[in-house]
Amino acid sequence: MLNIGDYVRHQITGQIGQVIGYGHQILQGVYLTTLKVRASNNDLIDNQSRFIEDVYSEWVLAEPTESGVVLQA
């Protein structure tokens, strides 16, 4: 289970970001859970944030080296 605050990677686009919430989408009568992710992108100008929402199954937990977050022991 991916939780709010986790860093995740989109399996198709490779985009890395931090989970900020959950949502839902109904596709062909099927209720699907989505993740709302604040994208990590060093190319953004003026500290603007970009948000991505896609079905939960498209996201996987990012490795610490991918997210750029330094984990301390």
Secondary structure, DSSP 8 states (H G I E B T S, - for coil): ---TT-EEEETTT--EEEEEEEEEEEETTEEEEEEEEEE--TT-STT---EEEEEGGGEEE--HHHHT-----
